[in-house]
Amino acid sequence: MKLFLKSCLLFLPLLLVAREATVEQLFSVQTVKVKKELISQKIKNYGFVKADDARMYDISPRFGGYVVKLYADKIYQKVKKGEPLVRVYSPEVFKAKDEYLNAYRYTRKRPNKGMLESARLKLELLNIKDSEIKAILKKGKAQANTTIYAPVDGYVFIKGIEKGSAFNAKAKLFQIVNLDEVWVEVKLFEEERARLSSTKNYELRFKGLKKVYKTDKKLLYPELDPKVATLTLRLRIDNDNHELFPGMYSTVTSLKNEKEQLVLPTTAVIRKNGTFYVFMIGEFAGEYEPLEIQVKVIDANHYAVLGGLSEGDEVVNNALFMMDSDAQINGLY
């Protein structure tokens, strides 16, 4: 038996006093299709952003010296790979350059490959760039000053010198941090460890940012914090646009037991006497038929369809109280 919207005539006297737009809205039937979605159990935790240890670079010269010119003169200054950070004078480097030049001149008259290689190796062990070593021979003169360059793109997180500073060998002049990827560290209680094996993907949200970050790159630290009895889960996040900075807090959603399911919005399902129904689209305009289905709650806005419908089926998504009234009048329940 098919259901038609005959009972709407019962409301006609009331509708006559309403504006035309209101009447059209009441009789406008919206539909929705049953579709497959990736559904999972969602569990929330909290974490904070931390710089990736593998992307932190210390600039610690193998020689002592003095600052001649400071290019990276501000903390958190952004630098690019190959950009000069500081120009220095080092008596040790200047002497090694001079020895290399003298060895080159000597071996041109009295060939001695080992002697020249030994002089060059000394400069290489002091971490002098190849281009600077070649410039010694090209110019025929040892330059007194040496320039230190940024090894990667990043930000100056530590600046240990000022203009005119003296420094010793191995002193940390700069720390450059590359933020193309960052870590988010999440604290978990011991009992939460069991669900990690069934959790593959994670969604991360940050205050003030619309983008939802997703990752499946994780590592559980093999150490328990005895003070608060928590484990640390590390998630690796792509951060090409550099919107994430160390110290930012994140809401971390674990997507547990992910699987595809048929889904309908709660607005498309009506419950009567413990049974769930939808209204299927009929063959003709304005024709609808109630259909019993089996569902389970996913969240406040969605049902997972367990039986009675297939992917692509089209059902009514609004005005279900009118459909329900007609179905009762026509004896379809």
C-alpha positions as a Python dict, from the first residue, in 0.01 Angstrom:
ca = {
    (1, 'M'): (0, 0, 0),
    (2, 'K'): (135, 346, -92),
    (3, 'L'): (118, 661, 119),
    (4, 'F'): (2, 994, -32),
    (5, 'L'): (-1, 1329, 146),
    (6, 'K'): (-383, 1332, 169),
    (7, 'S'): (-386, 1412, 537),
    (8, 'C'): (-223, 1746, 462),
    (9, 'L'): (-576, 1863, 373),
    (10, 'L'): (-652, 1847, 744),
    (11, 'F'): (-413, 2137, 794),
    (12, 'L'): (-555, 2345, 507),
    (13, 'P'): (-771, 2587, 718),
    (14, 'L'): (-466, 2672, 927),
    (15, 'L'): (-244, 2709, 624),
    (16, 'L'): (-482, 2953, 454),
    (17, 'V'): (-404, 3214, 718),
    (18, 'A'): (-28, 3164, 678),
    (19, 'R'): (189, 3343, 426),
    (20, 'E'): (250, 3172, 93),
    (21, 'A'): (622, 3116, 170),
    (22, 'T'): (531, 2924, 487),
    (23, 'V'): (294, 2695, 296),
    (24, 'E'): (561, 2614, 40),
    (25, 'Q'): (810, 2537, 314),
    (26, 'L'): (571, 2296, 487),
    (27, 'F'): (508, 2102, 167),
    (28, 'S'): (868, 2103, 47),
    (29, 'V'): (998, 1750, 98),
    (30, 'Q'): (1375, 1709, 113),
    (31, 'T'): (1544, 1377, 50),
    (32, 'V'): (1877, 1220, 127),
    (33, 'K'): (2060, 915, -9),
    (34, 'V'): (2205, 635, 198),
    (35, 'K'): (2583, 653, 162),
    (36, 'K'): (2892, 474, 282),
    (37, 'E'): (3124, 656, 519),
    (38, 'L'): (3434, 564, 713),
    (39, 'I'): (3307, 539, 1071),
    (40, 'S'): (3514, 491, 1383),
    (41, 'Q'): (3498, 515, 1758),
    (42, 'K'): (3640, 855, 1852),
    (43, 'I'): (3838, 911, 2171),
    (44, 'K'): (3978, 1252, 2269),
    (45, 'N'): (4310, 1331, 2430),
    (46, 'Y'): (4526, 1640, 2447),
    (47, 'G'): (4881, 1710, 2337),
    (48, 'F'): (5128, 1984, 2255),
    (49, 'V'): (5353, 2063, 1961),
    (50, 'K'): (5724, 1997, 1990),
    (51, 'A'): (6007, 2051, 1740),
    (52, 'D'): (6137, 1736, 1571),
    (53, 'D'): (6475, 1649, 1727),
    (54, 'A'): (6604, 1532, 1389),
    (55, 'R'): (6532, 1880, 1245),
    (56, 'M'): (6726, 2077, 1506),
    (57, 'Y'): (7074, 2183, 1391),
    (58, 'D'): (7342, 2322, 1623),
    (59, 'I'): (7600, 2553, 1467),
    (60, 'S'): (7913, 2482, 1674),
    (61, 'P'): (8238, 2568, 1490),
    (62, 'R'): (8540, 2345, 1535),
    (63, 'F'): (8755, 2654, 1588),
    (64, 'G'): (8756, 2966, 1806),
    (65, 'G'): (8743, 3321, 1681),
    (66, 'Y'): (8572, 3659, 1675),
    (67, 'V'): (8252, 3788, 1518),
    (68, 'V'): (8320, 4026, 1229),
    (69, 'K'): (7966, 4060, 1094),
    (70, 'L'): (7643, 3909, 1230),
    (71, 'Y'): (7379, 3842, 963),
    (72, 'A'): (7135, 3636, 1173),
    (73, 'D'): (7107, 3898, 1445),
    (74, 'K'): (6754, 3828, 1575),
    (75, 'I'): (6612, 3537, 1771),
    (76, 'Y'): (6345, 3342, 1575),
    (77, 'Q'): (6470, 3497, 1251),
    (78, 'K'): (6377, 3285, 949),
    (79, 'V'): (6674, 3173, 739),
    (80, 'K'): (6720, 2971, 422),
    (81, 'K'): (6968, 2695, 351),
    (82, 'G'): (7299, 2842, 230),
    (83, 'E'): (7223, 3188, 370),
    (84, 'P'): (7513, 3348, 566),
    (85, 'L'): (7466, 3350, 942),
    (86, 'V'): (7790, 3515, 1057),
    (87, 'R'): (8131, 3617, 928),
    (88, 'V'): (8416, 3545, 1169),
    (89, 'Y'): (8789, 3580, 1202),
    (90, 'S'): (8973, 3274, 1332),
    (91, 'P'): (9353, 3275, 1369),
    (92, 'E'): (9349, 2894, 1345),
    (93, 'V'): (9154, 2892, 1018),
    (94, 'F'): (9355, 3178, 870),
    (95, 'K'): (9677, 2989, 946),
    (96, 'A'): (9540, 2669, 788),
    (97, 'K'): (9440, 2861, 475),
    (98, 'D'): (9785, 3013, 447),
    (99, 'E'): (9947, 2671, 489),
    (100, 'Y'): (9727, 2528, 213),
    (101, 'L'): (9820, 2811, -24),
    (102, 'N'): (10193, 2769, 51),
    (103, 'A'): (10166, 2391, 1),
    (104, 'Y'): (10000, 2448, -335),
    (105, 'R'): (10274, 2685, -448),
    (106, 'Y'): (10545, 2451, -325),
    (107, 'T'): (10404, 2141, -493),
    (108, 'R'): (10373, 2320, -827),
    (109, 'K'): (10755, 2327, -838),
    (110, 'R'): (10816, 2004, -647),
    (111, 'P'): (10515, 1773, -695),
    (112, 'N'): (10405, 1625, -361),
    (113, 'K'): (10043, 1508, -370),
    (114, 'G'): (10039, 1393, -9),
    (115, 'M'): (10155, 1729, 122),
    (116, 'L'): (9880, 1920, -63),
    (117, 'E'): (9611, 1673, 38),
    (118, 'S'): (9720, 1694, 402),
    (119, 'A'): (9693, 2075, 399),
    (120, 'R'): (9349, 2058, 239),
    (121, 'L'): (9231, 1791, 485),
    (122, 'K'): (9315, 2023, 773),
    (123, 'L'): (9072, 2283, 634),
    (124, 'E'): (8805, 2019, 573),
    (125, 'L'): (8836, 1895, 932),
    (126, 'L'): (8778, 2254, 1047),
    (127, 'N'): (8453, 2231, 844),
    (128, 'I'): (8548, 2500, 593),
    (129, 'K'): (8321, 2493, 286),
    (130, 'D'): (8463, 2353, -37),
    (131, 'S'): (8383, 2675, -223),
    (132, 'E'): (8591, 2875, 25),
    (133, 'I'): (8885, 2635, -10),
    (134, 'K'): (8874, 2662, -390),
    (135, 'A'): (8862, 3042, -365),
    (136, 'I'): (9205, 3037, -192),
    (137, 'L'): (9371, 2896, -502),
    (138, 'K'): (9159, 3096, -745),
    (139, 'K'): (9245, 3432, -582),
    (140, 'G'): (9597, 3331, -484),
    (141, 'K'): (9539, 3477, -141),
    (142, 'A'): (9419, 3343, 193),
    (143, 'Q'): (9113, 3538, 310),
    (144, 'A'): (9134, 3638, 676),
    (145, 'N'): (8762, 3596, 740),
    (146, 'T'): (8539, 3288, 717),
    (147, 'T'): (8161, 3282, 666),
    (148, 'I'): (7934, 3031, 841),
    (149, 'Y'): (7615, 2941, 650),
    (150, 'A'): (7274, 2800, 745),
    (151, 'P'): (7271, 2421, 687),
    (152, 'V'): (6889, 2410, 638),
    (153, 'D'): (6578, 2625, 605),
    (154, 'G'): (6444, 2711, 947),
    (155, 'Y'): (6423, 2952, 1238),
    (156, 'V'): (6697, 3074, 1473),
    (157, 'F'): (6582, 2932, 1809),
    (158, 'I'): (6912, 2992, 1987),
    (159, 'K'): (7157, 3278, 1920),
    (160, 'G'): (7465, 3255, 2143),
    (161, 'I'): (7671, 3547, 2006),
    (162, 'E'): (7643, 3920, 1949),
    (163, 'K'): (7829, 4166, 1730),
    (164, 'G'): (8197, 4166, 1826),
    (165, 'S'): (8168, 3851, 2039),
    (166, 'A'): (8458, 3613, 2089),
    (167, 'F'): (8386, 3241, 2097),
    (168, 'N'): (8568, 2918, 2169),
    (169, 'A'): (8578, 2603, 1965),
    (170, 'K'): (8263, 2389, 2004),
    (171, 'A'): (8061, 2683, 2142),
    (172, 'K'): (7697, 2680, 2023),
    (173, 'L'): (7662, 2995, 1813),
    (174, 'F'): (7315, 2914, 1675),
    (175, 'Q'): (7046, 2652, 1677),
    (176, 'I'): (6841, 2635, 1357),
    (177, 'V'): (6507, 2450, 1377),
    (178, 'N'): (6328, 2331, 1066),
    (179, 'L'): (5949, 2316, 1115),
    (180, 'D'): (5844, 2138, 792),
    (181, 'E'): (5744, 1849, 1019),
    (182, 'V'): (5669, 1868, 1390),
    (183, 'W'): (5578, 1629, 1670),
    (184, 'V'): (5268, 1634, 1884),
    (185, 'E'): (5322, 1456, 2215),
    (186, 'V'): (5009, 1310, 2378),
    (187, 'K'): (4989, 1188, 2737),
    (188, 'L'): (4808, 856, 2786),
    (189, 'F'): (4718, 663, 3099),
    (190, 'E'): (4845, 306, 3121),
    (191, 'E'): (4502, 155, 3057),
    (192, 'E'): (4476, 347, 2728),
    (193, 'R'): (4771, 161, 2582),
    (194, 'A'): (4552, -137, 2488),
    (195, 'R'): (4358, 59, 2226),
    (196, 'L'): (4668, 172, 2034),
    (197, 'S'): (4680, -153, 1837),
    (198, 'S'): (4332, -89, 1696),
    (199, 'T'): (4392, 283, 1633),
    (200, 'K'): (4559, 372, 1307),
    (201, 'N'): (4464, 732, 1227),
    (202, 'Y'): (4452, 1048, 1434),
    (203, 'E'): (4289, 1389, 1379),
    (204, 'L'): (4438, 1699, 1540),
    (205, 'R'): (4272, 2036, 1590),
    (206, 'F'): (4429, 2360, 1709),
    (207, 'K'): (4267, 2675, 1842),
    (208, 'G'): (4242, 2947, 1580),
    (209, 'L'): (4312, 2711, 1288),
    (210, 'K'): (4041, 2576, 1059),
    (211, 'K'): (4253, 2298, 915),
    (212, 'V'): (4216, 1951, 1066),
    (213, 'Y'): (4554, 1777, 1061),
    (214, 'K'): (4561, 1401, 1004),
    (215, 'T'): (4839, 1150, 1058),
    (216, 'D'): (4910, 780, 1100),
    (217, 'K'): (5277, 827, 1195),
    (218, 'K'): (5308, 740, 1562),
    (219, 'L'): (5556, 617, 1817),
    (220, 'L'): (5492, 517, 2178),
    (221, 'Y'): (5787, 611, 2397),
    (222, 'P'): (5908, 304, 2593),
    (223, 'E'): (5908, 493, 2919),
    (224, 'L'): (5649, 569, 3187),
    (225, 'D'): (5645, 897, 3377),
    (226, 'P'): (5631, 768, 3739),
    (227, 'K'): (5512, 1102, 3880),
    (228, 'V'): (5180, 1103, 3694),
    (229, 'A'): (5174, 741, 3567),
    (230, 'T'): (5139, 839, 3200),
    (231, 'L'): (5289, 721, 2874),
    (232, 'T'): (5383, 953, 2588),
    (233, 'L'): (5254, 896, 2235),
    (234, 'R'): (5435, 1091, 1964),
    (235, 'L'): (5254, 1184, 1643),
    (236, 'R'): (5442, 1324, 1343),
    (237, 'I'): (5260, 1603, 1155),
    (238, 'D'): (5336, 1760, 816),
    (239, 'N'): (5369, 2136, 866),
    (240, 'D'): (5466, 2273, 524),
    (241, 'N'): (5273, 2596, 577),
    (242, 'H'): (5439, 2654, 919),
    (243, 'E'): (5110, 2721, 1097),
    (244, 'L'): (5214, 2502, 1389),
    (245, 'F'): (5477, 2616, 1637),
    (246, 'P'): (5632, 2442, 1940),
    (247, 'G'): (5422, 2484, 2253),
    (248, 'M'): (5081, 2498, 2081),
    (249, 'Y'): (4813, 2276, 2239),
    (250, 'S'): (4608, 2032, 2036),
    (251, 'T'): (4290, 1829, 2072),
    (252, 'V'): (4383, 1481, 1951),
    (253, 'T'): (4105, 1249, 1832),
    (254, 'S'): (4194, 880, 1804),
    (255, 'L'): (3998, 700, 1532),
    (256, 'K'): (3953, 348, 1669),
    (257, 'N'): (3818, 46, 1475),
    (258, 'E'): (3764, 236, 1151),
    (259, 'K'): (3536, 69, 897),
    (260, 'E'): (3298, 166, 619),
    (261, 'Q'): (2928, 171, 712),
    (262, 'L'): (2601, 283, 558),
    (263, 'V'): (2499, 612, 716),
    (264, 'L'): (2182, 824, 746),
    (265, 'P'): (2126, 1151, 933),
    (266, 'T'): (1901, 1126, 1238),
    (267, 'T'): (1658, 1366, 1067),
    (268, 'A'): (1573, 1092, 814),
    (269, 'V'): (1476, 826, 1071),
    (270, 'I'): (1168, 807, 1294),
    (271, 'R'): (1122, 575, 1590),
    (272, 'K'): (785, 424, 1685),
    (273, 'N'): (738, 174, 1966),
    (274, 'G'): (1103, 76, 1963),
    (275, 'T'): (1112, 26, 1585),
    (276, 'F'): (1290, 254, 1337),
    (277, 'Y'): (1136, 364, 1006),
    (278, 'V'): (1226, 570, 702),
    (279, 'F'): (999, 691, 421),
    (280, 'M'): (1105, 570, 76),
    (281, 'I'): (1044, 771, -239),
    (282, 'G'): (762, 619, -444),
    (283, 'E'): (711, 594, -821),
    (284, 'F'): (504, 913, -845),
    (285, 'A'): (549, 1264, -710),
    (286, 'G'): (418, 1298, -355),
    (287, 'E'): (415, 922, -301),
    (288, 'Y'): (602, 777, -2),
    (289, 'E'): (614, 442, 173),
    (290, 'P'): (728, 367, 533),
    (291, 'L'): (999, 106, 561),
    (292, 'E'): (1125, -64, 875),
    (293, 'I'): (1504, -56, 911),
    (294, 'Q'): (1769, -157, 1164),
    (295, 'V'): (2007, 112, 1286),
    (296, 'K'): (2247, 196, 1567),
    (297, 'V'): (2353, 533, 1697),
    (298, 'I'): (2689, 672, 1579),
    (299, 'D'): (2657, 1017, 1733),
    (300, 'A'): (2392, 1282, 1794),
    (301, 'N'): (2353, 1347, 1421),
    (302, 'H'): (2399, 1010, 1251),
    (303, 'Y'): (2277, 650, 1246),
    (304, 'A'): (2464, 351, 1106),
    (305, 'V'): (2225, 146, 889),
    (306, 'L'): (2248, -224, 978),
    (307, 'G'): (1964, -354, 760),
    (308, 'G'): (1667, -265, 540),
    (309, 'L'): (1846, -22, 306),
    (310, 'S'): (2120, -30, 46),
    (311, 'E'): (2373, 228, -64),
    (312, 'G'): (2211, 487, -290),
    (313, 'D'): (1854, 437, -162),
    (314, 'E'): (1671, 770, -135),
    (315, 'V'): (1457, 855, 168),
    (316, 'V'): (1274, 1158, 310),
    (317, 'N'): (1491, 1381, 528),
    (318, 'N'): (1237, 1621, 683),
    (319, 'A'): (872, 1669, 786),
    (320, 'L'): (862, 1314, 923),
    (321, 'F'): (577, 1406, 1164),
    (322, 'M'): (353, 1467, 858),
    (323, 'M'): (460, 1139, 701),
    (324, 'D'): (394, 960, 1028),
    (325, 'S'): (46, 1113, 1054),
    (326, 'D'): (-47, 1002, 701),
    (327, 'A'): (90, 655, 760),
    (328, 'Q'): (-128, 611, 1069),
    (329, 'I'): (-439, 745, 894),
    (330, 'N'): (-383, 508, 603),
    (331, 'G'): (-308, 213, 830),
    (332, 'L'): (44, 155, 699),
    (333, 'Y'): (195, 77, 1042),
}
